[in-house]
Protein backbone atom coordinates (compact mmCIF):
# COMPACT_ATOMS: atom_id res chain seq x y z
CA UNK A 1 0.00 0.00 0.00
CA UNK A 2 1.29 3.43 -0.96
CA UNK A 3 2.10 5.76 1.93
CA UNK A 4 0.42 9.16 1.67
CA UNK A 5 2.20 12.25 2.94
CA UNK A 6 0.12 15.40 3.36
CA UNK A 7 2.54 18.21 2.60
CA UNK A 8 3.35 21.29 0.55
CA UNK A 9 6.62 22.38 -1.01
CA UNK A 10 7.31 25.42 1.13
CA UNK A 11 7.23 23.44 4.39
CA UNK A 12 10.64 22.49 5.71
CA UNK A 13 9.03 20.22 8.29
CA UNK A 14 7.21 18.33 5.55
CA UNK A 15 10.47 18.18 3.59
CA UNK A 16 12.16 16.25 6.42
CA UNK A 17 9.49 13.55 6.20
CA UNK A 18 9.31 13.53 2.41
CA UNK A 19 13.08 13.36 1.95
CA UNK A 20 13.37 10.54 4.50
CA UNK A 21 10.71 8.54 2.63
CA UNK A 22 12.40 9.22 -0.71
CA UNK A 23 15.93 8.36 0.39
CA UNK A 24 14.98 4.97 1.80
CA UNK A 25 12.93 4.08 -1.30
CA UNK A 26 9.55 3.50 0.33
CA UNK A 27 6.45 3.62 -1.87
CA UNK A 28 4.89 6.98 -1.10
CA UNK A 29 3.04 9.83 -2.73
CA UNK A 30 2.50 13.46 -1.75
CA UNK A 31 -0.97 14.83 -1.07
CA UNK A 32 -0.93 18.57 -1.64
CA UNK A 33 -2.16 20.71 1.24
CA UNK A 34 -3.04 24.26 0.15
CA UNK A 35 -1.70 25.90 3.31
CA UNK A 36 -1.71 29.44 1.96
CA UNK A 37 -5.44 29.26 1.29
CA UNK A 38 -6.29 27.92 4.73
CA UNK A 39 -6.46 24.18 4.08
CA UNK A 40 -4.95 23.24 7.45
CA UNK A 41 -7.55 25.31 9.31
CA UNK A 42 -10.60 23.51 7.95
CA UNK A 43 -12.65 21.15 10.17
CA UNK A 44 -11.93 18.32 7.74
CA UNK A 45 -8.17 18.75 8.05
CA UNK A 46 -8.37 19.11 11.84
CA UNK A 47 -9.93 15.65 11.93
CA UNK A 48 -6.77 14.40 10.20
CA UNK A 49 -4.45 16.42 12.45
CA UNK A 50 -5.91 18.33 15.40
CA UNK A 51 -2.75 20.47 15.48
CA UNK A 52 -3.54 21.86 12.02
CA UNK A 53 -0.05 21.22 10.67
CA UNK A 54 1.88 19.36 8.02
CA UNK A 55 3.27 16.81 7.59
CA UNK A 56 0.74 14.06 8.16
CA UNK A 57 1.63 10.52 7.09
CA UNK A 58 -1.02 7.89 6.43
CA UNK A 59 0.11 4.29 5.98
CA UNK A 60 -2.97 2.09 5.83
CA UNK A 61 -4.72 2.38 9.19
CA UNK A 62 -1.81 4.26 10.75
CA UNK A 63 -1.77 8.06 10.84
CA UNK A 64 1.25 9.91 12.21
CA UNK A 65 1.98 13.60 12.68
CA UNK A 66 5.15 15.53 13.57
CA UNK A 67 8.15 15.12 11.29
CA UNK A 68 10.41 13.49 13.88
CA UNK A 69 7.82 10.80 14.63
CA UNK A 70 7.34 10.15 10.92
CA UNK A 71 11.10 9.92 10.42
CA UNK A 72 11.36 7.41 13.28
CA UNK A 73 8.66 5.33 11.58
CA UNK A 74 10.54 5.49 8.27
CA UNK A 75 13.58 3.99 9.99
CA UNK A 76 11.42 1.31 11.64
CA UNK A 77 9.75 0.38 8.36
CA UNK A 78 12.80 0.51 6.08
CA UNK A 79 15.72 -0.30 8.34
CA UNK A 80 17.63 2.62 6.83
CA UNK A 81 18.80 6.07 8.01
CA UNK A 82 18.79 4.75 11.56
CA UNK A 83 21.03 3.61 14.36
CA UNK A 84 23.29 0.67 15.11
CA UNK A 85 23.09 0.91 18.91
CA UNK A 86 20.97 2.32 21.70
CA UNK A 87 23.57 5.04 22.17
CA UNK A 88 23.22 6.11 18.53
CA UNK A 89 19.43 6.13 18.80
CA UNK A 90 19.64 8.46 21.79
CA UNK A 91 22.09 10.69 19.92
CA UNK A 92 19.77 10.84 16.93
CA UNK A 93 16.92 11.84 19.24
CA UNK A 94 19.15 14.51 20.78
CA UNK A 95 19.77 16.03 17.35
CA UNK A 96 16.09 15.87 16.36
CA UNK A 97 15.21 17.75 19.54
CA UNK A 98 18.00 20.25 18.83
CA UNK A 99 16.53 20.77 15.37
CA UNK A 100 13.01 21.26 16.70
CA UNK A 101 14.04 23.83 19.31
CA UNK A 102 17.10 25.59 17.89
CA UNK A 103 17.21 25.05 14.13
CA UNK A 104 13.93 24.46 12.29
CA UNK A 105 11.96 25.86 15.21
CA UNK A 106 13.62 29.22 14.52
CA UNK A 107 14.40 29.02 10.79
CA UNK A 108 10.79 28.20 9.90
CA UNK A 109 9.22 31.24 11.56
CA UNK A 110 11.85 33.73 10.40
CA UNK A 111 11.71 32.42 6.82
CA UNK A 112 7.93 32.73 6.88
CA UNK A 113 8.08 36.22 8.39
CA UNK A 114 10.67 37.48 5.90
CA UNK A 115 9.17 36.00 2.74
CA UNK A 116 5.52 35.00 3.09
CA UNK A 117 3.97 37.55 5.42
CA UNK A 118 2.63 40.75 3.83
CA UNK A 119 5.33 43.40 4.02
CA UNK A 120 3.31 45.62 6.35
CA UNK A 121 3.18 42.80 8.92
CA UNK A 122 6.92 42.07 8.97
CA UNK A 123 8.66 43.09 12.18
CA UNK A 124 12.34 43.76 11.54
CA UNK A 125 13.27 43.64 15.24
CA UNK A 126 11.64 40.24 15.71
CA UNK A 127 13.26 38.93 12.56
CA UNK A 128 16.70 40.21 13.58
CA UNK A 129 16.33 38.42 16.92
CA UNK A 130 15.34 35.15 15.22
CA UNK A 131 18.18 35.40 12.71
CA UNK A 132 20.66 35.89 15.54
CA UNK A 133 19.27 32.87 17.40
CA UNK A 134 19.40 30.71 14.29
CA UNK A 135 22.96 31.73 13.47
CA UNK A 136 23.92 30.80 17.03
CA UNK A 137 22.47 27.33 16.43
CA UNK A 138 24.34 27.09 13.13
CA UNK A 139 27.59 27.81 14.94
CA UNK A 140 26.88 24.83 17.18
CA UNK A 141 25.99 22.61 14.22
CA UNK A 142 29.05 23.73 12.28
CA UNK A 143 31.31 23.00 15.27
CA UNK A 144 29.83 19.55 15.81
CA UNK A 145 30.44 18.68 12.15
CA UNK A 146 34.14 19.52 12.44
CA UNK A 147 36.01 16.40 11.35
CA UNK A 148 32.75 14.49 10.80
CA UNK A 149 30.81 13.62 7.67
CA UNK A 150 27.54 12.96 9.50
CA UNK A 151 25.97 13.95 12.79
CA UNK A 152 25.67 10.44 14.20
CA UNK A 153 27.73 7.38 13.36
CA UNK A 154 29.48 6.72 10.08
CA UNK A 155 26.59 7.31 7.67
CA UNK A 156 23.56 9.54 7.12
CA UNK A 157 20.67 9.22 9.54
CA UNK A 158 17.38 10.97 10.17
CA UNK A 159 19.36 13.33 12.42
CA UNK A 160 20.99 14.77 9.31
CA UNK A 161 17.72 14.89 7.38
CA UNK A 162 15.95 16.65 10.26
CA UNK A 163 18.60 19.32 10.60
CA UNK A 164 18.86 20.07 6.87
CA UNK A 165 15.10 20.53 6.56
CA UNK A 166 15.13 24.30 6.05
CA UNK A 167 18.70 24.78 4.86
CA UNK A 168 18.17 23.95 1.18
CA UNK A 169 15.47 26.59 0.61
CA UNK A 170 16.41 29.51 -1.65
CA UNK A 171 14.41 32.24 0.12
CA UNK A 172 16.53 34.54 2.29
CA UNK A 173 16.15 34.04 6.03
CA UNK A 174 19.50 35.16 7.36
CA UNK A 175 21.32 31.88 6.75
CA UNK A 176 24.43 31.92 4.55
CA UNK A 177 25.75 28.38 4.23
CA UNK A 178 29.11 29.61 2.95
CA UNK A 179 29.70 31.25 6.34
CA UNK A 180 29.70 27.76 7.88
CA UNK A 181 32.14 25.61 5.89
CA UNK A 182 31.39 22.36 7.72
CA UNK A 183 27.66 22.82 7.16
CA UNK A 184 28.29 23.76 3.54
CA UNK A 185 30.21 20.54 2.89
CA UNK A 186 27.65 18.48 4.84
CA UNK A 187 24.78 19.86 2.76
CA UNK A 188 26.70 18.91 -0.37
CA UNK A 189 27.08 15.36 0.96
CA UNK A 190 23.35 15.17 1.63
CA UNK A 191 22.56 16.46 -1.86
CA UNK A 192 24.85 13.78 -3.30
CA UNK A 193 22.84 10.95 -1.69
CA UNK A 194 21.02 8.72 -4.16
CA UNK A 195 17.41 9.86 -4.32
CA UNK A 196 17.97 13.37 -2.97
CA UNK A 197 15.65 16.02 -4.38
CA UNK A 198 15.21 19.72 -3.70
CA UNK A 199 12.02 20.42 -1.72
CA UNK A 200 10.33 22.14 -4.65
CA UNK A 201 11.04 19.10 -6.82
CA UNK A 202 9.98 16.57 -4.19
CA UNK A 203 6.68 18.09 -3.03
CA UNK A 204 3.92 20.00 -4.81
CA UNK A 205 3.65 23.72 -4.19
CA UNK A 206 6.19 26.53 -4.42
CA UNK A 207 6.26 30.33 -4.38
CA UNK A 208 6.49 30.26 -8.18
CA UNK A 209 3.13 28.45 -8.31
CA UNK A 210 1.53 31.24 -6.29
CA UNK A 211 3.21 34.13 -8.12
Secondary structure in CASP SS format (residue, H / E / C, confidence):
PFRMAT SS
TARGET T0000
AUTHOR 0000-0000-0000
METHOD secondary structure of the structure
MODEL  1
X C 1.00
X C 1.00
X E 1.00
X E 1.00
X E 1.00
X E 1.00
X E 1.00
X C 1.00
X C 1.00
X C 1.00
X C 1.00
X H 1.00
X H 1.00
X H 1.00
X H 1.00
X H 1.00
X H 1.00
X H 1.00
X H 1.00
X H 1.00
X H 1.00
X H 1.00
X H 1.00
X H 1.00
X C 1.00
X C 1.00
X C 1.00
X E 1.00
X E 1.00
X E 1.00
X E 1.00
X E 1.00
X C 1.00
X C 1.00
X H 1.00
X H 1.00
X H 1.00
X C 1.00
X H 1.00
X H 1.00
X H 1.00
X C 1.00
X H 1.00
X H 1.00
X H 1.00
X H 1.00
X H 1.00
X H 1.00
X C 1.00
X C 1.00
X C 1.00
X C 1.00
X C 1.00
X C 1.00
X C 1.00
X E 1.00
X E 1.00
X E 1.00
X E 1.00
X C 1.00
X C 1.00
X E 1.00
X E 1.00
X E 1.00
X E 1.00
X C 1.00
X H 1.00
X H 1.00
X H 1.00
X H 1.00
X H 1.00
X H 1.00
X H 1.00
X H 1.00
X H 1.00
X H 1.00
X H 1.00
X H 1.00
X C 1.00
X C 1.00
X C 1.00
X C 1.00
X C 1.00
X C 1.00
X C 1.00
X H 1.00
X H 1.00
X H 1.00
X H 1.00
X H 1.00
X H 1.00
X H 1.00
X H 1.00
X H 1.00
X H 1.00
X H 1.00
X H 1.00
X H 1.00
X H 1.00
X H 1.00
X H 1.00
X H 1.00
X H 1.00
X H 1.00
X H 1.00
X H 1.00
X H 1.00
X H 1.00
X H 1.00
X H 1.00
X H 1.00
X H 1.00
X H 1.00
X H 1.00
X H 1.00
X C 1.00
X C 1.00
X C 1.00
X H 1.00
X H 1.00
X H 1.00
X C 1.00
X C 1.00
X H 1.00
X H 1.00
X H 1.00
X H 1.00
X H 1.00
X H 1.00
X H 1.00
X H 1.00
X H 1.00
X H 1.00
X H 1.00
X H 1.00
X H 1.00
X H 1.00
X H 1.00
X H 1.00
X H 1.00
X H 1.00
X H 1.00
X H 1.00
X H 1.00
X C 1.00
X C 1.00
X C 1.00
X C 1.00
X C 1.00
X C 1.00
X C 1.00
X C 1.00
X C 1.00
X C 1.00
X C 1.00
X C 1.00
X C 1.00
X H 1.00
X H 1.00
X H 1.00
X H 1.00
X H 1.00
X H 1.00
X C 1.00
X C 1.00
X C 1.00
X C 1.00
X C 1.00
X C 1.00
X C 1.00
X C 1.00
X C 1.00
X C 1.00
X C 1.00
X C 1.00
X C 1.00
X H 1.00
X H 1.00
X H 1.00
X C 1.00
X H 1.00
X H 1.00
X H 1.00
X H 1.00
X H 1.00
X H 1.00
X H 1.00
X H 1.00
X H 1.00
X H 1.00
X H 1.00
X C 1.00
X C 1.00
X C 1.00
X C 1.00
X C 1.00
X C 1.00
X C 1.00
X H 1.00
X H 1.00
X H 1.00
X H 1.00
X C 1.00
X C 1.00
X C 1.00
X C 1.00
X H 1.00
X H 1.00
X H 1.00
X H 1.00
X C 1.00
END
